[in-house]
Amino acid sequence: MTSLRTEDVTTVAEDNEGLKRLYKELTGYKEAVIEENGKWLSTNDNKILVRGPYDFTTAIVINLSGGEGSVSFFRGNDHLQSFPTSSNPTIRSKMVILDIGCYCWSMREALVKVIMKQE
């Protein structure tokens, strides 16, 4: 079973350059880009936002206090882990490193940023 690598990024979650720098350190990639110019992505209207699987290592930054919802990670049909999110005044964010072939579902009001290598 694949284990997820996580990093607490609460102090840099709003610093897109800092997030990209950490992603490059963790993956060894030379360049990085954050989807939608670094904006927090939401599911809009309680739909599911799916990202991946990719053929390279990606990172999902979860705003754990961004709204009621959850972000779940999978490899194939195997559920790896889920992170609940809530409307909490204490700001907390986590970066999850996704190995090749893994993907995530963001549900309800969860907010995420997607970081990937720049092609």
N, CA, C and O atoms as CSV, one atom per row, in Angstrom:
chain,resi,resn,atom,element,x,y,z
A,1,MET,N,N,0.840,-1.182,0.000
A,1,MET,CA,C,0.000,0.000,0.000
A,1,MET,C,C,0.886,1.246,0.000
A,1,MET,O,O,1.898,1.296,0.698
A,2,THR,N,N,0.507,2.222,-0.767
A,2,THR,CA,C,1.239,3.476,-0.839
A,2,THR,C,C,0.940,4.311,0.394
A,2,THR,O,O,-0.220,4.467,0.778
A,3,SER,N,N,1.983,4.849,1.015
A,3,SER,CA,C,1.751,5.768,2.126
A,3,SER,C,C,1.936,7.189,1.615
A,3,SER,O,O,2.765,7.445,0.743
A,4,LEU,N,N,1.164,8.096,2.161
A,4,LEU,CA,C,1.221,9.483,1.729
A,4,LEU,C,C,2.248,10.244,2.555
A,4,LEU,O,O,2.314,10.104,3.776
A,5,ARG,N,N,3.036,11.043,1.875
A,5,ARG,CA,C,3.965,11.938,2.559
A,5,ARG,C,C,3.241,13.258,2.769
A,5,ARG,O,O,2.635,13.794,1.841
A,6,THR,N,N,3.305,13.777,3.978
A,6,THR,CA,C,2.627,15.038,4.278
A,6,THR,C,C,3.590,16.011,4.944
A,6,THR,O,O,4.559,15.616,5.592
A,7,GLU,N,N,3.298,17.285,4.768
A,7,GLU,CA,C,4.057,18.371,5.395
A,7,GLU,C,C,3.068,19.402,5.917
A,7,GLU,O,O,2.092,19.725,5.240
A,8,ASP,N,N,3.313,19.915,7.107
A,8,ASP,CA,C,2.515,21.030,7.616
A,8,ASP,C,C,2.993,22.284,6.898
A,8,ASP,O,O,4.166,22.646,6.998
A,9,VAL,N,N,2.106,22.943,6.184
A,9,VAL,CA,C,2.469,24.150,5.428
A,9,VAL,C,C,1.638,25.353,5.874
A,9,VAL,O,O,1.441,26.300,5.113
A,10,THR,N,N,1.162,25.306,7.100
A,10,THR,CA,C,0.319,26.383,7.609
A,10,THR,C,C,0.985,27.744,7.449
A,10,THR,O,O,0.320,28.718,7.095
A,11,THR,N,N,2.288,27.825,7.704
A,11,THR,CA,C,2.974,29.122,7.666
A,11,THR,C,C,3.237,29.628,6.256
A,11,THR,O,O,3.528,30.811,6.079
A,12,VAL,N,N,3.142,28.766,5.244
A,12,VAL,CA,C,3.430,29.203,3.861
A,12,VAL,C,C,2.273,28.963,2.892
A,12,VAL,O,O,2.444,29.135,1.685
A,13,ALA,N,N,1.111,28.573,3.387
A,13,ALA,CA,C,-0.002,28.208,2.501
A,13,ALA,C,C,-0.430,29.341,1.582
A,13,ALA,O,O,-0.906,29.082,0.477
A,14,GLU,N,N,-0.276,30.580,2.005
A,14,GLU,CA,C,-0.658,31.718,1.162
A,14,GLU,C,C,0.525,32.254,0.358
A,14,GLU,O,O,0.364,33.185,-0.432
A,15,ASP,N,N,1.700,31.683,0.549
A,15,ASP,CA,C,2.916,32.090,-0.156
A,15,ASP,C,C,3.186,31.085,-1.279
A,15,ASP,O,O,3.847,30.071,-1.060
A,16,ASN,N,N,2.680,31.365,-2.462
A,16,ASN,CA,C,2.800,30.410,-3.565
A,16,ASN,C,C,4.248,30.120,-3.932
A,16,ASN,O,O,4.574,28.987,-4.285
A,17,GLU,N,N,5.113,31.110,-3.857
A,17,GLU,CA,C,6.533,30.865,-4.152
A,17,GLU,C,C,7.141,29.935,-3.109
A,17,GLU,O,O,7.949,29.069,-3.443
A,18,GLY,N,N,6.755,30.113,-1.847
A,18,GLY,CA,C,7.225,29.223,-0.790
A,18,GLY,C,C,6.724,27.800,-0.981
A,18,GLY,O,O,7.465,26.844,-0.751
A,19,LEU,N,N,5.469,27.651,-1.402
A,19,LEU,CA,C,4.924,26.317,-1.678
A,19,LEU,C,C,5.663,25.652,-2.832
A,19,LEU,O,O,5.993,24.469,-2.761
A,20,LYS,N,N,5.922,26.406,-3.888
A,20,LYS,CA,C,6.644,25.840,-5.035
A,20,LYS,C,C,8.062,25.447,-4.634
A,20,LYS,O,O,8.562,24.405,-5.058
A,21,ARG,N,N,8.714,26.277,-3.817
A,21,ARG,CA,C,10.073,25.974,-3.365
A,21,ARG,C,C,10.089,24.662,-2.578
A,21,ARG,O,O,10.957,23.818,-2.801
A,22,LEU,N,N,9.135,24.485,-1.658
A,22,LEU,CA,C,9.054,23.252,-0.874
A,22,LEU,C,C,8.776,22.055,-1.772
A,22,LEU,O,O,9.403,21.008,-1.611
A,23,TYR,N,N,7.854,22.189,-2.707
A,23,TYR,CA,C,7.540,21.113,-3.653
A,23,TYR,C,C,8.794,20.686,-4.415
A,23,TYR,O,O,9.053,19.492,-4.563
A,24,LYS,N,N,9.565,21.650,-4.896
A,24,LYS,CA,C,10.783,21.328,-5.650
A,24,LYS,C,C,11.805,20.633,-4.757
A,24,LYS,O,O,12.488,19.713,-5.207
A,25,GLU,N,N,11.920,21.057,-3.500
A,25,GLU,CA,C,12.831,20.395,-2.560
A,25,GLU,C,C,12.412,18.949,-2.317
A,25,GLU,O,O,13.259,18.056,-2.269
A,26,LEU,N,N,11.118,18.716,-2.163
A,26,LEU,CA,C,10.615,17.380,-1.841
A,26,LEU,C,C,10.624,16.429,-3.030
A,26,LEU,O,O,10.757,15.218,-2.854
A,27,THR,N,N,10.483,16.964,-4.235
A,27,THR,CA,C,10.385,16.101,-5.418
A,27,THR,C,C,11.662,16.042,-6.240
A,27,THR,O,O,11.873,15.088,-6.989
A,28,GLY,N,N,12.511,17.046,-6.110
A,28,GLY,CA,C,13.714,17.109,-6.938
A,28,GLY,C,C,13.479,17.723,-8.307
A,28,GLY,O,O,14.410,17.813,-9.106
A,29,TYR,N,N,12.248,18.149,-8.597
A,29,TYR,CA,C,11.972,18.808,-9.873
A,29,TYR,C,C,12.576,20.209,-9.872
A,29,TYR,O,O,12.689,20.850,-8.827
A,30,LYS,N,N,12.961,20.670,-11.055
A,30,LYS,CA,C,13.602,21.983,-11.175
A,30,LYS,C,C,12.601,23.128,-11.236
A,30,LYS,O,O,12.905,24.232,-10.783
A,31,GLU,N,N,11.413,22.889,-11.785
A,31,GLU,CA,C,10.397,23.936,-11.940
A,31,GLU,C,C,9.051,23.430,-11.430
A,31,GLU,O,O,8.767,22.233,-11.459
A,32,ALA,N,N,8.228,24.371,-10.963
A,32,ALA,CA,C,6.903,24.015,-10.450
A,32,ALA,C,C,5.900,25.091,-10.829
A,32,ALA,O,O,6.253,26.253,-11.026
A,33,VAL,N,N,4.645,24.679,-10.925
A,33,VAL,CA,C,3.550,25.601,-11.219
A,33,VAL,C,C,2.365,25.211,-10.329
A,33,VAL,O,O,2.154,24.035,-10.032
A,34,ILE,N,N,1.598,26.224,-9.913
A,34,ILE,CA,C,0.390,25.977,-9.133
A,34,ILE,C,C,-0.811,26.256,-10.029
A,34,ILE,O,O,-0.925,27.324,-10.629
A,35,GLU,N,N,-1.694,25.281,-10.104
A,35,GLU,CA,C,-2.886,25.402,-10.950
A,35,GLU,C,C,-3.669,26.673,-10.616
A,35,GLU,O,O,-3.737,27.086,-9.458
A,36,GLU,N,N,-4.257,27.286,-11.644
A,36,GLU,CA,C,-5.080,28.496,-11.510
A,36,GLU,C,C,-4.320,29.640,-10.843
A,36,GLU,O,O,-4.882,30.392,-10.046
A,37,ASN,N,N,-3.031,29.762,-11.180
A,37,ASN,CA,C,-2.204,30.859,-10.657
A,37,ASN,C,C,-2.177,30.929,-9.136
A,37,ASN,O,O,-2.062,32.011,-8.562
A,38,GLY,N,N,-2.282,29.783,-8.489
A,38,GLY,CA,C,-2.149,29.729,-7.039
A,38,GLY,C,C,-3.400,30.020,-6.246
A,38,GLY,O,O,-3.338,30.153,-5.024
A,39,LYS,N,N,-4.538,30.121,-6.916
A,39,LYS,CA,C,-5.796,30.352,-6.196
A,39,LYS,C,C,-6.252,29.051,-5.537
A,39,LYS,O,O,-5.961,27.956,-6.017
A,40,TRP,N,N,-6.971,29.199,-4.430
A,40,TRP,CA,C,-7.589,28.030,-3.810
A,40,TRP,C,C,-8.702,27.533,-4.725
A,40,TRP,O,O,-9.536,28.319,-5.173
A,41,LEU,N,N,-8.719,26.242,-5.001
A,41,LEU,CA,C,-9.750,25.636,-5.841
A,41,LEU,C,C,-10.847,25.081,-4.948
A,41,LEU,O,O,-10.572,24.514,-3.890
A,42,SER,N,N,-12.087,25.247,-5.378
A,42,SER,CA,C,-13.214,24.697,-4.627
A,42,SER,C,C,-14.040,23.824,-5.555
A,42,SER,O,O,-13.843,23.816,-6.770
A,43,THR,N,N,-14.965,23.094,-4.959
A,43,THR,CA,C,-15.773,22.163,-5.743
A,43,THR,C,C,-16.960,22.830,-6.408
A,43,THR,O,O,-17.500,22.295,-7.376
A,44,ASN,N,N,-17.380,23.986,-5.915
A,44,ASN,CA,C,-18.523,24.710,-6.476
A,44,ASN,C,C,-19.781,23.851,-6.536
A,44,ASN,O,O,-19.795,22.817,-7.205
A,45,ASP,N,N,-20.804,24.257,-5.863
A,45,ASP,CA,C,-22.116,23.605,-5.888
A,45,ASP,C,C,-22.092,22.151,-5.426
A,45,ASP,O,O,-22.831,21.326,-5.962
A,46,ASN,N,N,-21.258,21.824,-4.443
A,46,ASN,CA,C,-21.200,20.490,-3.838
A,46,ASN,C,C,-20.860,19.372,-4.816
A,46,ASN,O,O,-21.228,18.219,-4.589
A,47,LYS,N,N,-20.177,19.694,-5.881
A,47,LYS,CA,C,-19.698,18.656,-6.788
A,47,LYS,C,C,-18.347,18.164,-6.296
A,47,LYS,O,O,-17.794,18.706,-5.339
A,48,ILE,N,N,-17.823,17.153,-6.939
A,48,ILE,CA,C,-16.516,16.614,-6.584
A,48,ILE,C,C,-15.478,17.172,-7.545
A,48,ILE,O,O,-15.688,17.179,-8.758
A,49,LEU,N,N,-14.364,17.636,-7.006
A,49,LEU,CA,C,-13.235,18.100,-7.800
A,49,LEU,C,C,-12.200,16.982,-7.797
A,49,LEU,O,O,-11.718,16.593,-6.734
A,50,VAL,N,N,-11.852,16.463,-8.970
A,50,VAL,CA,C,-10.898,15.358,-9.077
A,50,VAL,C,C,-9.624,15.871,-9.726
A,50,VAL,O,O,-9.674,16.578,-10.732
A,51,ARG,N,N,-8.480,15.514,-9.149
A,51,ARG,CA,C,-7.186,15.849,-9.734
A,51,ARG,C,C,-6.334,14.589,-9.752
A,51,ARG,O,O,-6.202,13.893,-8.745
A,52,GLY,N,N,-5.749,14.305,-10.935
A,52,GLY,CA,C,-4.904,13.140,-11.115
A,52,GLY,C,C,-5.712,12.014,-11.728
A,52,GLY,O,O,-6.895,12.199,-12.011
A,53,PRO,N,N,-5.117,10.865,-11.941
A,53,PRO,CA,C,-3.705,10.583,-11.678
A,53,PRO,C,C,-2.793,11.215,-12.733
A,53,PRO,O,O,-3.175,11.392,-13.890
A,54,TYR,N,N,-1.596,11.542,-12.303
A,54,TYR,CA,C,-0.589,12.133,-13.181
A,54,TYR,C,C,0.558,11.151,-13.368
A,54,TYR,O,O,0.702,10.197,-12.603
A,55,ASP,N,N,1.372,11.393,-14.391
A,55,ASP,CA,C,2.539,10.538,-14.619
A,55,ASP,C,C,3.801,11.174,-14.033
A,55,ASP,O,O,4.914,10.886,-14.475
A,56,PHE,N,N,3.618,12.029,-13.048
A,56,PHE,CA,C,4.721,12.633,-12.298
A,56,PHE,C,C,4.203,12.918,-10.889
A,56,PHE,O,O,2.995,12.879,-10.653
A,57,THR,N,N,5.095,13.199,-9.967
A,57,THR,CA,C,4.718,13.481,-8.584
A,57,THR,C,C,4.076,14.860,-8.488
A,57,THR,O,O,4.604,15.833,-9.028
A,58,THR,N,N,2.949,14.944,-7.809
A,58,THR,CA,C,2.246,16.214,-7.607
A,58,THR,C,C,2.097,16.469,-6.108
A,58,THR,O,O,2.415,15.612,-5.283
A,59,ALA,N,N,1.616,17.646,-5.779
A,59,ALA,CA,C,1.317,17.967,-4.381
A,59,ALA,C,C,-0.052,18.626,-4.319
A,59,ALA,O,O,-0.404,19.450,-5.163
A,60,ILE,N,N,-0.806,18.251,-3.316
A,60,ILE,CA,C,-2.098,18.867,-3.049
A,60,ILE,C,C,-1.975,19.579,-1.705
A,60,ILE,O,O,-1.644,18.959,-0.694
A,61,VAL,N,N,-2.241,20.874,-1.700
A,61,VAL,CA,C,-2.248,21.640,-0.457
A,61,VAL,C,C,-3.704,21.757,-0.019
A,61,VAL,O,O,-4.550,22.237,-0.773
A,62,ILE,N,N,-3.986,21.318,1.193
A,62,ILE,CA,C,-5.349,21.322,1.722
A,62,ILE,C,C,-5.478,22.419,2.768
A,62,ILE,O,O,-4.686,22.485,3.709
A,63,ASN,N,N,-6.473,23.276,2.603
A,63,ASN,CA,C,-6.817,24.251,3.631
A,63,ASN,C,C,-7.756,23.527,4.593
A,63,ASN,O,O,-8.959,23.442,4.345
A,64,LEU,N,N,-7.209,23.008,5.684
A,64,LEU,CA,C,-7.989,22.186,6.609
A,64,LEU,C,C,-9.079,22.973,7.321
A,64,LEU,O,O,-10.000,22.384,7.886
A,65,SER,N,N,-8.983,24.299,7.298
A,65,SER,CA,C,-9.988,25.135,7.956
A,65,SER,C,C,-10.733,26.008,6.948
A,65,SER,O,O,-11.200,27.096,7.285
A,66,GLY,N,N,-10.839,25.524,5.708
A,66,GLY,CA,C,-11.445,26.320,4.650
A,66,GLY,C,C,-12.934,26.160,4.470
A,66,GLY,O,O,-13.554,26.992,3.808
A,67,GLY,N,N,-13.528,25.143,5.019
A,67,GLY,CA,C,-14.956,24.901,4.852
A,67,GLY,C,C,-15.271,23.440,5.113
A,67,GLY,O,O,-14.368,22.604,5.139
A,68,GLU,N,N,-16.537,23.128,5.304
A,68,GLU,CA,C,-16.960,21.754,5.601
A,68,GLU,C,C,-16.793,20.873,4.370
A,68,GLU,O,O,-17.363,21.161,3.317
A,69,GLY,N,N,-16.022,19.810,4.495
A,69,GLY,CA,C,-15.815,18.892,3.382
A,69,GLY,C,C,-14.732,17.886,3.705
A,69,GLY,O,O,-14.433,17.631,4.871
A,70,SER,N,N,-14.147,17.315,2.666
A,70,SER,CA,C,-13.033,16.388,2.854
A,70,SER,C,C,-12.252,16.266,1.550
A,70,SER,O,O,-12.754,16.555,0.464
A,71,VAL,N,N,-11.014,15.832,1.700
A,71,VAL,CA,C,-10.152,15.555,0.559
A,71,VAL,C,C,-9.649,14.129,0.746
A,71,VAL,O,O,-9.032,13.809,1.762
A,72,SER,N,N,-9.915,13.276,-0.240
A,72,SER,CA,C,-9.555,11.860,-0.157
A,72,SER,C,C,-8.560,11.510,-1.247
A,72,SER,O,O,-8.600,12.057,-2.349
A,73,PHE,N,N,-7.663,10.582,-0.917
A,73,PHE,CA,C,-6.593,10.190,-1.830
A,73,PHE,C,C,-6.695,8.708,-2.159
A,73,PHE,O,O,-7.013,7.885,-1.301
A,74,PHE,N,N,-6.415,8.382,-3.432
A,74,PHE,CA,C,-6.572,7.027,-3.945
A,74,PHE,C,C,-5.411,6.645,-4.855
A,74,PHE,O,O,-4.733,7.501,-5.423
A,75,ARG,N,N,-5.200,5.335,-4.976
A,75,ARG,CA,C,-4.328,4.762,-5.995
A,75,ARG,C,C,-5.136,3.633,-6.601
A,75,ARG,O,O,-5.417,2.635,-5.937
A,76,GLY,N,N,-5.516,3.792,-7.883
A,76,GLY,CA,C,-6.433,2.823,-8.486
A,76,GLY,C,C,-7.748,2.849,-7.723
A,76,GLY,O,O,-8.345,3.910,-7.542
A,77,ASN,N,N,-8.203,1.674,-7.274
A,77,ASN,CA,C,-9.434,1.592,-6.484
A,77,ASN,C,C,-9.178,1.612,-4.985
A,77,ASN,O,O,-10.118,1.525,-4.195
A,78,ASP,N,N,-7.913,1.725,-4.585
A,78,ASP,CA,C,-7.565,1.680,-3.167
A,78,ASP,C,C,-7.613,3.063,-2.533
A,78,ASP,O,O,-6.952,3.996,-2.989
A,79,HIS,N,N,-8.402,3.176,-1.478
A,79,HIS,CA,C,-8.457,4.417,-0.698
A,79,HIS,C,C,-7.212,4.465,0.184
A,79,HIS,O,O,-6.936,3.519,0.921
A,80,LEU,N,N,-6.459,5.568,0.112
A,80,LEU,CA,C,-5.238,5.703,0.898
A,80,LEU,C,C,-5.464,6.458,2.202
A,80,LEU,O,O,-5.052,6.006,3.270
A,81,GLN,N,N,-6.121,7.611,2.107
A,81,GLN,CA,C,-6.339,8.423,3.299
A,81,GLN,C,C,-7.303,9.555,2.971
A,81,GLN,O,O,-7.409,9.981,1.821
A,82,SER,N,N,-8.007,10.037,3.994
A,82,SER,CA,C,-8.890,11.195,3.846
A,82,SER,C,C,-8.559,12.221,4.915
A,82,SER,O,O,-8.145,11.878,6.023
A,83,PHE,N,N,-8.750,13.485,4.564
A,83,PHE,CA,C,-8.544,14.584,5.495
A,83,PHE,C,C,-9.836,15.387,5.558
A,83,PHE,O,O,-10.237,15.973,4.552
A,84,PRO,N,N,-10.500,15.431,6.713
A,84,PRO,CA,C,-11.696,16.263,6.838
A,84,PRO,C,C,-11.298,17.735,6.914
A,84,PRO,O,O,-10.241,18.076,7.444
A,85,THR,N,N,-12.148,18.592,6.384
A,85,THR,CA,C,-11.941,20.031,6.483
A,85,THR,C,C,-13.152,20.632,7.183
A,85,THR,O,O,-14.245,20.069,7.134
A,86,SER,N,N,-12.958,21.773,7.834
A,86,SER,CA,C,-14.066,22.399,8.550
A,86,SER,C,C,-13.894,23.906,8.567
A,86,SER,O,O,-12.798,24.422,8.349
A,87,SER,N,N,-14.975,24.598,8.825
A,87,SER,CA,C,-14.927,26.051,8.983
A,87,SER,C,C,-14.423,26.334,10.386
A,87,SER,O,O,-15.205,26.408,11.334
A,88,ASN,N,N,-13.129,26.488,10.510
A,88,ASN,CA,C,-12.490,26.651,11.803
A,88,ASN,C,C,-11.672,27.930,11.774
A,88,ASN,O,O,-10.927,28.155,10.820
A,89,PRO,N,N,-11.788,28.774,12.791
A,89,PRO,CA,C,-11.025,30.024,12.774
A,89,PRO,C,C,-9.513,29.824,12.910
A,89,PRO,O,O,-8.743,30.732,12.596
A,90,THR,N,N,-9.085,28.660,13.368
A,90,THR,CA,C,-7.658,28.369,13.462
A,90,THR,C,C,-7.180,27.868,12.108
A,90,THR,O,O,-7.517,26.760,11.691
A,91,ILE,N,N,-6.392,28.691,11.424
A,91,ILE,CA,C,-5.918,28.354,10.078
A,91,ILE,C,C,-4.903,27.216,10.161
A,91,ILE,O,O,-3.933,27.291,10.916
A,92,ARG,N,N,-5.136,26.169,9.381
A,92,ARG,CA,C,-4.202,25.041,9.278
A,92,ARG,C,C,-4.200,24.550,7.843
A,92,ARG,O,O,-5.249,24.458,7.205
A,93,SER,N,N,-3.006,24.234,7.336
A,93,SER,CA,C,-2.885,23.721,5.969
A,93,SER,C,C,-1.872,22.591,5.933
A,93,SER,O,O,-0.904,22.580,6.694
A,94,LYS,N,N,-2.110,21.644,5.041
A,94,LYS,CA,C,-1.240,20.475,4.905
A,94,LYS,C,C,-0.951,20.242,3.434
A,94,LYS,O,O,-1.838,20.372,2.591
A,95,MET,N,N,0.307,19.894,3.123
A,95,MET,CA,C,0.691,19.502,1.767
A,95,MET,C,C,0.791,17.980,1.735
A,95,MET,O,O,1.450,17.372,2.578
A,96,VAL,N,N,0.133,17.378,0.758
A,96,VAL,CA,C,0.197,15.932,0.561
A,96,VAL,C,C,0.913,15.685,-0.758
A,96,VAL,O,O,0.498,16.191,-1.801
A,97,ILE,N,N,1.988,14.907,-0.710
A,97,ILE,CA,C,2.750,14.564,-1.910
A,97,ILE,C,C,2.132,13.314,-2.519
A,97,ILE,O,O,2.027,12.279,-1.860
A,98,LEU,N,N,1.721,13.416,-3.788
A,98,LEU,CA,C,1.094,12.288,-4.481
A,98,LEU,C,C,2.080,11.654,-5.443
A,98,LEU,O,O,2.569,12.300,-6.370
A,99,ASP,N,N,2.362,10.402,-5.214
A,99,ASP,CA,C,3.239,9.668,-6.125
A,99,ASP,C,C,2.535,9.429,-7.454
A,99,ASP,O,O,1.320,9.594,-7.566
A,100,ILE,N,N,3.299,9.045,-8.439
A,100,ILE,CA,C,2.775,8.756,-9.774
A,100,ILE,C,C,1.613,7.769,-9.659
A,100,ILE,O,O,1.709,6.763,-8.957
A,101,GLY,N,N,0.522,8.066,-10.354
A,101,GLY,CA,C,-0.633,7.177,-10.374
A,101,GLY,C,C,-1.669,7.440,-9.297
A,101,GLY,O,O,-2.761,6.874,-9.350
A,102,CYS,N,N,-1.358,8.281,-8.320
A,102,CYS,CA,C,-2.331,8.603,-7.271
A,102,CYS,C,C,-3.193,9.783,-7.708
A,102,CYS,O,O,-2.797,10.573,-8.564
A,103,TYR,N,N,-4.366,9.887,-7.114
A,103,TYR,CA,C,-5.255,11.000,-7.430
A,103,TYR,C,C,-6.050,11.384,-6.193
A,103,TYR,O,O,-6.048,10.664,-5.195
A,104,CYS,N,N,-6.734,12.531,-6.264
A,104,CYS,CA,C,-7.521,12.967,-5.109
A,104,CYS,C,C,-8.900,13.437,-5.522
A,104,CYS,O,O,-9.125,13.877,-6.649
A,105,TRP,N,N,-9.814,13.329,-4.575
A,105,TRP,CA,C,-11.165,13.865,-4.695
A,105,TRP,C,C,-11.313,14.915,-3.609
A,105,TRP,O,O,-11.051,14.645,-2.436
A,106,SER,N,N,-11.727,16.094,-3.993
A,106,SER,CA,C,-12.031,17.157,-3.047
A,106,SER,C,C,-13.545,17.314,-3.051
A,106,SER,O,O,-14.155,17.469,-4.109
A,107,MET,N,N,-14.152,17.273,-1.868
A,107,MET,CA,C,-15.616,17.259,-1.801
A,107,MET,C,C,-16.169,18.381,-0.941
A,107,MET,O,O,-15.529,18.853,-0.001
A,108,ARG,N,N,-17.372,18.789,-1.294
A,108,ARG,CA,C,-18.141,19.830,-0.620
A,108,ARG,C,C,-17.392,21.152,-0.653
A,108,ARG,O,O,-17.066,21.635,-1.738
A,109,GLU,N,N,-17.105,21.759,0.503
A,109,GLU,CA,C,-16.513,23.096,0.534
A,109,GLU,C,C,-14.997,23.083,0.731
A,109,GLU,O,O,-14.407,24.124,1.020
A,110,ALA,N,N,-14.363,21.927,0.578
A,110,ALA,CA,C,-12.913,21.831,0.775
A,110,ALA,C,C,-12.175,22.717,-0.229
A,110,ALA,O,O,-12.586,22.847,-1.382
A,111,LEU,N,N,-11.088,23.317,0.228
A,111,LEU,CA,C,-10.255,24.174,-0.620
A,111,LEU,C,C,-8.882,23.546,-0.781
A,111,LEU,O,O,-8.265,23.128,0.199
A,112,VAL,N,N,-8.399,23.479,-2.027
A,112,VAL,CA,C,-7.092,22.883,-2.303
A,112,VAL,C,C,-6.312,23.731,-3.307
A,112,VAL,O,O,-6.883,24.520,-4.059
A,113,LYS,N,N,-4.991,23.545,-3.296
A,113,LYS,CA,C,-4.110,24.051,-4.343
A,113,LYS,C,C,-3.396,22.839,-4.917
A,113,LYS,O,O,-3.036,21.921,-4.180
A,114,VAL,N,N,-3.188,22.832,-6.234
A,114,VAL,CA,C,-2.529,21.716,-6.907
A,114,VAL,C,C,-1.198,22.215,-7.453
A,114,VAL,O,O,-1.150,23.156,-8.245
A,115,ILE,N,N,-0.113,21.568,-7.016
A,115,ILE,CA,C,1.230,21.944,-7.459
A,115,ILE,C,C,1.785,20.798,-8.292
A,115,ILE,O,O,1.695,19.633,-7.906
A,116,MET,N,N,2.358,21.143,-9.435
A,116,MET,CA,C,2.919,20.116,-10.318
A,116,MET,C,C,4.174,20.633,-10.996
A,116,MET,O,O,4.451,21.832,-11.003
A,117,LYS,N,N,4.926,19.702,-11.564
A,117,LYS,CA,C,6.129,20.131,-12.273
A,117,LYS,C,C,5.722,20.903,-13.514
A,117,LYS,O,O,4.708,20.612,-14.149
A,118,GLN,N,N,6.527,21.880,-13.837
A,118,GLN,CA,C,6.243,22.691,-15.012
A,118,GLN,C,C,6.819,21.988,-16.226
A,118,GLN,O,O,7.994,21.621,-16.247
A,119,GLU,N,N,5.984,21.805,-17.233
A,119,GLU,CA,C,6.406,21.105,-18.455
A,119,GLU,C,C,7.317,21.973,-19.281
A,119,GLU,O,O,7.773,21.552,-20.345
